[in-house]
Amino acid sequence: MNRTLPEMLQCSDMTVLQRQRARLKWQEEQFQQHQQQQQQQSYFSELDGVFSTQAGHVQGFQQGGLMSGATAAGGSDSVLSDMVMTRQLKPDPGLETAWPELGKVGMGSMGFSPCGYGIGQSFDINHASCLPSVAVAAAASKAVEVKEKMNSAVGRESFKKRKVEKLQNSKVVAEDDSKRIKANEEEGESKITGPNTNKSSNKKKETSGDTSKENSKVSDVQKPDYIHVRARRGQATDSHSLAERVRREKISERMKYLQDLVPGCNKITGKAGMLDEIINYVQSLQRQVEFLSMKLATVNPRLDFNIDNLYAKEVFPSCTTNFPTVGNMPPELANHPPYVHFNPIQQVVSGCGVEMGINSSDMALRRTISAPVSIPDASFLDTSCFTGMQQIQPSATWDVELQSLYNVAFTGSIEASGLKMEM
Amino acid sequence: MRPHSSLKQEFLKEWIKGLQRCSFPKKSILERKKAIKLSADIAMASARNGTTCWSRALISSAAKDGSDNNHLVKQILGPESDRPAVENKAPARQASVCKKILKRSCRIRRRGRRKCGAAAAPSSIAKHLVKKRRQILRSLIPGGEFMNEICLIEETLDYITSLRVQVDVMRSLATASVRGTE
C-alpha cells in the first residue's frame, strides 16, 4: 500500500477529491505505522490529526481554498502552534518539550511547506502533504538544535511522507513558495526543504543519506530566513534538485538585470525566451564587432590610425552632425599647434563632460563658448569616449603625445565650434 | 551609456596602444581585420583587469601557444603587466578537466531523467529548451563552457556591456576614419 498509493496518485485521471481521499486513507495507514514508532512520528501524526480536522472542513473546498486554509494555518504561527499543542491526542512527553521550539521554528515552515509544494505540480494540496512537510521541516529544524534522533526519525518518516507530498504538489502554493523564496533568497542553502523537495521520495531512498542531508539543512532552519526549495518532478536526487533550485533562484535574480540590459526583453517573461533574446543580442553585438573591424581594416590600409586626424575627426563628426557649418573648421584647427597648449580650453573640455561633473569655472567658460552652439555635450559622449579623456591626468600612464592629441581633439572641436558661432 | 564612458576610455586607450604595437602585416584585408579585432578583444578583456572569467578566457585563448595569432597577441600585450591575465592557462586546463566531468555528470543525469519517464509535462519541455539555449550561450561567451549557470549569467551581463562599449568605440572610430579619408 505504501507503493500503491503514490502510484495511484500519480495517475492524473483521478479526481482531486479521490486523490485526497486516497491520501487520507494512506495517511491513516501511515498514522498507524507511526504509532509504533518513536515520539517524533507520533508528533507527525498529531499534526496529521490537526490537519485532518482541517481537512474535514476543507474537503469540499477547492484546492485554493484548501491551500488558503493550510496557508492561513501556517501563516499564523501562534494559531497553529496552539492547535498543535491542544491536539495532543497522544501526548508524548518527549514531544511536548520539543513542541514550543517547533512551534517557533516549524510553524513558519509549516505554513510554508504546504505552500511550497509544487509549482506546476498536481493541484492537490493536502493536509497529508502539509503534515509530512511540516513534520519534516519542523523535525529538521529541531534536530540540529535539540535532538538528533528526531532528525533521523524525521528522515525515515519523511521519505514515506514525501512520497505523498511529492505527488501533491500544488500550483496554489506557488505564490507562497515564491514569496518565501524571495524572503529567503539571501540564504545560500535551500537544503532546509530537502525533505520537502523529494522526487526521490518516490524511489526508496537511503534514510541515512537523507538524514545526513537533513542534518546539514537543519542548521539552516534555525535562522529565521532560509530558502525553501521545492523540487520538481523528474529530478534525480535531493541534493541535486535542491542545489538546482537555489541556483535557479539566483539565476532568475540575475536574469532580471539582463532584462534591463538587453533591449526588448521587458515583455518576455519566460526564461527560454529571454535567453533567446540574450543570445540574439550577443550574437548581433559580436557580428557588429566583426563588421566594424573589417570596416576599419578597409578604411585604414596602413592600420596606423593617424591619431591626430583620427581623434579630431572622431570627435568632430559628433559636432558636424549638429553643426554642419562647423564641420569645415575643425580639421584645420585640430592640427593647429597652439591649441595643444591651450589649457583653459582643456578645462572647457572637461566641462563638456556633463556626466563627469563640471566645475563652476569650467561651466562659465563653457557657456560662453557653447551657448550659441548649444552643443549637446551628450553628442560627444554618445559617439566618443573622449568625454572621459579630459580627466586623464598628464602624469598618468599616457604618452604625453597621446594626451596632447586628445586635448587637441577636444580643444580643436570646442574652438572650432565656438569660433564658428561667433562669426 | 553614461556609466560606460570610463570603460570606453579605458578600452580605447588599451586598443590604440595595442594597435600601435602591432606590426601590421599589411598584406590582406583579412589579416588586418583579424589584427584589429584581436587587439580590440584583448583591450576589452584587459580593461576588466582579470576580474571577470570571460576576459581571462579571452586572453588565454588568444595567447594560447600554437595559435596562429599568438605572435600578434604577444606584441599587443607587450611587456606590460598583462601577463597575469595571460598566465591563466593552467586554470584553463583545469577548466577543461572540469568541463569533461561536467559533461559526464550531465550525461548521467540525463540518463537518470529519462528513467523517470518521458515526461510530456510542459515543465520538462521548457527545461529542455532553456538548457539548449544555455548551451548556445555558453558557446558564445568566451570561457562559458567552464562556468556554472549563475556565473554564466553574470559573465553574460559583463560581456554584453563590454561588447557594447567595443561596438560604440569602433563605430565612432570607423566613422571618423571614413570621414578622414573623404
Boltz contact constraints between the chains, C-beta under 6 A:
constraints:
  - contact:
      token1: [A, 120]
      token2: [B, 123]
      max_distance: 6.0
  - contact:
      token1: [A, 232]
      token2: [B, 123]
      max_distance: 6.0
  - contact:
      token1: [A, 234]
      token2: [B, 113]
      max_distance: 6.0
  - contact:
      token1: [A, 234]
      token2: [B, 116]
      max_distance: 6.0
  - contact:
      token1: [A, 234]
      token2: [B, 119]
      max_distance: 6.0
  - contact:
      token1: [A, 234]
      token2: [B, 124]
      max_distance: 6.0
  - contact:
      token1: [A, 236]
      token2: [B, 109]
      max_distance: 6.0
  - contact:
      token1: [A, 236]
      token2: [B, 112]
      max_distance: 6.0
  - contact:
      token1: [A, 247]
      token2: [B, 149]
      max_distance: 6.0
  - contact:
      token1: [A, 247]
      token2: [B, 150]
      max_distance: 6.0
  - contact:
      token1: [A, 250]
      token2: [B, 150]
      max_distance: 6.0
  - contact:
      token1: [A, 251]
      token2: [B, 149]
      max_distance: 6.0
  - contact:
      token1: [A, 251]
      token2: [B, 150]
      max_distance: 6.0
  - contact:
      token1: [A, 251]
      token2: [B, 153]
      max_distance: 6.0
  - contact:
      token1: [A, 254]
      token2: [B, 153]
      max_distance: 6.0
  - contact:
      token1: [A, 257]
      token2: [B, 157]
      max_distance: 6.0
  - contact:
      token1: [A, 258]
      token2: [B, 157]
      max_distance: 6.0
  - contact:
      token1: [A, 261]
      token2: [B, 160]
      max_distance: 6.0
  - contact:
      token1: [A, 271]
      token2: [B, 130]
      max_distance: 6.0
  - contact:
      token1: [A, 272]
      token2: [B, 129]
      max_distance: 6.0
  - contact:
      token1: [A, 272]
      token2: [B, 130]
      max_distance: 6.0
  - contact:
      token1: [A, 272]
      token2: [B, 133]
      max_distance: 6.0
  - contact:
      token1: [A, 275]
      token2: [B, 133]
      max_distance: 6.0
  - contact:
      token1: [A, 279]
      token2: [B, 136]
      max_distance: 6.0
  - contact:
      token1: [A, 279]
      token2: [B, 137]
      max_distance: 6.0
  - contact:
      token1: [A, 282]
      token2: [B, 140]
      max_distance: 6.0
  - contact:
      token1: [A, 285]
      token2: [B, 163]
      max_distance: 6.0
  - contact:
      token1: [A, 285]
      token2: [B, 167]
      max_distance: 6.0
  - contact:
      token1: [A, 288]
      token2: [B, 167]
      max_distance: 6.0
  - contact:
      token1: [A, 289]
      token2: [B, 166]
      max_distance: 6.0
  - contact:
      token1: [A, 289]
      token2: [B, 167]
      max_distance: 6.0
  - contact:
      token1: [A, 292]
      token2: [B, 170]
      max_distance: 6.0
  - contact:
      token1: [A, 292]
      token2: [B, 171]
      max_distance: 6.0
  - contact:
      token1: [A, 292]
      token2: [B, 174]
      max_distance: 6.0
  - contact:
      token1: [A, 293]
      token2: [B, 33]
      max_distance: 6.0
  - contact:
      token1: [A, 293]
      token2: [B, 36]
      max_distance: 6.0
  - contact:
      token1: [A, 293]
      token2: [B, 37]
      max_distance: 6.0
  - contact:
      token1: [A, 294]
      token2: [B, 33]
      max_distance: 6.0
  - contact:
      token1: [A, 295]
      token2: [B, 174]
      max_distance: 6.0
  - contact:
      token1: [A, 296]
      token2: [B, 36]
      max_distance: 6.0
  - contact:
      token1: [A, 296]
      token2: [B, 174]
      max_distance: 6.0
  - contact:
      token1: [A, 297]
      token2: [B, 29]
      max_distance: 6.0
  - contact:
      token1: [A, 297]
      token2: [B, 32]
      max_distance: 6.0
  - contact:
      token1: [A, 297]
      token2: [B, 33]
      max_distance: 6.0
  - contact:
      token1: [A, 297]
      token2: [B, 36]
      max_distance: 6.0
  - contact:
      token1: [A, 299]
      token2: [B, 177]
      max_distance: 6.0
  - contact:
      token1: [A, 299]
      token2: [B, 178]
      max_distance: 6.0
  - contact:
      token1: [A, 300]
      token2: [B, 177]
      max_distance: 6.0
  - contact:
      token1: [A, 303]
      token2: [B, 24]
      max_distance: 6.0
  - contact:
      token1: [A, 303]
      token2: [B, 32]
      max_distance: 6.0
  - contact:
      token1: [A, 305]
      token2: [B, 19]
      max_distance: 6.0
  - contact:
      token1: [A, 309]
      token2: [B, 180]
      max_distance: 6.0
  - contact:
      token1: [A, 310]
      token2: [B, 176]
      max_distance: 6.0
  - contact:
      token1: [A, 313]
      token2: [B, 176]
      max_distance: 6.0
  - contact:
      token1: [A, 313]
      token2: [B, 179]
      max_distance: 6.0
  - contact:
      token1: [A, 313]
      token2: [B, 180]
      max_distance: 6.0
  - contact:
      token1: [A, 314]
      token2: [B, 172]
      max_distance: 6.0
  - contact:
      token1: [A, 314]
      token2: [B, 176]
      max_distance: 6.0
  - contact:
      token1: [A, 317]
      token2: [B, 175]
      max_distance: 6.0
  - contact:
      token1: [A, 317]
      token2: [B, 179]
      max_distance: 6.0
  - contact:
      token1: [A, 355]
      token2: [B, 2]
      max_distance: 6.0
  - contact:
      token1: [A, 383]
      token2: [B, 172]
      max_distance: 6.0
  - contact:
      token1: [A, 384]
      token2: [B, 172]
      max_distance: 6.0
  - contact:
      token1: [A, 385]
      token2: [B, 5]
      max_distance: 6.0
  - contact:
      token1: [A, 385]
      token2: [B, 8]
      max_distance: 6.0
  - contact:
      token1: [A, 385]
      token2: [B, 9]
      max_distance: 6.0
  - contact:
      token1: [A, 385]
      token2: [B, 12]
      max_distance: 6.0
  - contact:
      token1: [A, 385]
      token2: [B, 169]
      max_distance: 6.0
  - contact:
      token1: [A, 387]
      token2: [B, 5]
      max_distance: 6.0
  - contact:
      token1: [A, 388]
      token2: [B, 5]
      max_distance: 6.0
  - contact:
      token1: [A, 388]
      token2: [B, 6]
      max_distance: 6.0
  - contact:
      token1: [A, 388]
      token2: [B, 9]
      max_distance: 6.0
  - contact:
      token1: [A, 389]
      token2: [B, 9]
      max_distance: 6.0
